[in-house]
Amino acid sequence: MPKSSTLRSYRTSRRWTEEDARGALSALAESKLSVAAFAARERLDIQRFYVWRRQLARTEALVAATVATAPAFVEIRGIGSEREEVVLRSGVVLCVADSGFPE
């Protein structure tokens, strides 16, 4: 099988960036070859594909979990004092001065 005609960064980089890894995995998917066949054709280490595929899957799962558990907006109304304190789950105390806006 012929090699890819264009020289891609994942083929020339000693160390892959996330962009290189995504490019290589995309080229692998487009080739419809097995990981072993593609790695051999491109003269790349097969383990690099497995490591990056696993790492990117973890990253995507973490992003999805973060988005799914992001708290909704919560409106806080003052009770008439000049300053309100909100204690966040992290333990941080947020102090808010009365802005003078009508309720």
C-alpha positions as MATLAB code, in Angstrom:
seq = 'MPKSSTLRSYRTSRRWTEEDARGALSALAESKLSVAAFAARERLDIQRFYVWRRQLARTEALVAATVATAPAFVEIRGIGSEREEVVLRSGVVLCVADSGFPE';
ca = [
       0.000    0.000    0.000;
       1.340    3.450   -0.813;
       2.172    5.912    1.924;
       0.223    9.092    2.372;
       1.268   11.568   -0.286;
       1.394   14.564    2.050;
       3.969   14.814    4.790;
       1.988   15.124    8.004;
       3.299   16.481   11.294;
       2.576   13.230   13.152;
       5.044   11.531   10.817;
       7.819   14.076   11.368;
       7.446   14.816   15.101;
       9.475   12.923   17.649;
       6.864   13.771   20.253;
       3.242   14.184   19.364;
       1.096   17.069   20.469;
      -2.599   16.495   20.960;
      -3.123   17.929   17.471;
      -0.589   15.458   15.999;
      -2.294   12.559   17.766;
      -5.755   13.598   16.579;
      -4.403   13.919   13.029;
      -2.792   10.486   13.156;
      -5.885    8.833   14.591;
      -8.034   10.567   11.993;
      -5.731    9.353    9.200;
      -5.877    5.866   10.711;
      -9.688    5.917   10.645;
      -9.753    7.217    7.070;
      -7.338    4.499    5.937;
      -9.676    1.712    7.128;
      -6.515   -0.241    8.094;
      -5.853   -1.934   11.404;
      -3.660   -0.050   13.848;
      -0.818   -2.502   13.197;
      -1.066   -2.174    9.397;
      -1.307    1.617    9.504;
       1.599    1.950   11.944;
       3.732   -0.324    9.774;
       2.822    1.592    6.617;
       3.645    4.938    8.231;
       6.705    3.516   10.054;
       5.361    4.581   13.445;
       5.358    2.866   16.825;
       2.080    1.004   17.280;
       2.069    1.679   21.033;
       1.955    5.416   20.372;
      -1.475    4.966   18.798;
      -2.812    2.960   21.730;
      -1.448    5.399   24.318;
      -2.852    8.452   22.562;
      -6.216    6.829   21.840;
      -6.554    5.986   25.536;
      -5.386    9.456   26.642;
      -7.759   11.292   24.307;
     -10.670    9.088   25.388;
      -9.945    9.959   29.033;
      -9.748   13.660   28.212;
     -13.040   13.574   26.310;
     -14.736   11.646   29.132;
     -13.483   14.181   31.670;
     -14.758   17.097   29.580;
     -18.135   15.404   29.137;
     -18.403   14.722   32.872;
     -17.456   18.310   33.714;
     -20.073   19.712   31.353;
     -22.726   17.317   32.651;
     -22.098   18.234   36.291;
     -21.635   21.980   35.845;
     -23.849   23.795   38.334;
     -26.769   25.807   37.066;
     -26.954   29.533   37.623;
     -28.299   30.360   41.062;
     -29.651   33.814   41.791;
     -28.796   35.155   45.217;
     -30.904   37.939   46.685;
     -29.732   39.993   49.597;
     -31.657   40.260   52.811;
     -31.087   43.967   53.276;
     -27.594   44.106   54.743;
     -24.790   46.076   53.096;
     -22.712   42.976   52.439;
     -23.576   39.374   51.742;
     -21.278   36.381   52.140;
     -21.622   33.231   50.092;
     -19.654   30.144   51.114;
     -18.856   28.005   48.080;
     -18.489   24.213   48.178;
     -14.745   24.663   47.790;
     -14.689   26.577   51.083;
     -14.052   29.920   49.407;
     -16.051   32.785   50.878;
     -17.418   35.252   48.335;
     -18.245   38.694   49.746;
     -20.662   40.826   47.722;
     -21.354   44.463   48.521;
     -24.829   45.885   48.066;
     -24.893   47.274   44.518;
     -27.893   49.461   45.080;
     -29.981   47.785   42.359;
     -33.717   47.667   43.088;
     -35.191   44.245   43.783;
];
